[in-house]
Amino acid sequence: MAISYKKLWKLLIDRDMKKKELMAISGVSQSSVTKMGKNENVNTEVLVRICLALNCDIGDIAEIVLPERQET
């Protein structure tokens, strides 16, 4: 099971916002944004800060990616 932050990057594009602006308004560190760029796990507090800053829900910025099942 993995997490994807593609929704966050699309939201930033739609709002014409740069990652640096996101860091400034949310107080999220560059290392956390870098981890999210690699679809790595981050602390829930980071996700909450981003949601509060962007006035959105967690489902608007992240999603769980399930592995594809192979038919036998």
N, C-alpha and C positions, 0 to 999 in steps of 0.2 A: 504494500500500500504506500502511496506517495501523495504529496501535496503539490498543487500547482497554484502559482500566483499570477497566471496569465490575465485573470480578470482585473487584478490590481493595475497591471501595466496598461491594459486597455482603458480602464477608468482614468488613469493619469493622462493618456493621450486624448481622450474625449474632453477632459477638462483643461487641456493645453497646459499641463503642469509637469515640471521636471522633478526628478528624484530628489534633487537638493531642496526644492520647495517643500516636498513632502516631509523631508527630514526636519526642516525648519518649523513647520506648523504642527508636527506631531511629536517632536522630541525624540524621534527614533534615530539610533546611531547608524553611521555608514556601514558598519559591519553587519548589522541586521538587514539592511537593504541589500547588501551584497549577498548574504545568505539566501534571501528571498529571490534574488536574481538567478540563483542556482537551484531554486526549488528545494532548498534545505529547510529543516525545521527551525522555527523561531519560538520564543516564549510567547505565551498567549497574551501577555501584557502588551507586547509589541503590536499584535493584531488589534487589540482593543484601542490602543492609542491612535492607530491609523484610522480605524472606523470612526472614532470620535472626531478626529480632525477632518475627515472627509464626509462626515454625516451620512454614514452608510452602515450596512449590516455586514457581518463577517462573510456571509455567502456572496457578497458583492465583490470581495477581494481575493477569496481563496476557495479552492475546491479539492476534494479528495479524488485522486485518480486511482481507480481500481485496476488491477492487472487483468488483461484479457484472458478469458477462459478458453482453453483449447478443447475442441470437440474430439471425442474418442470414438 
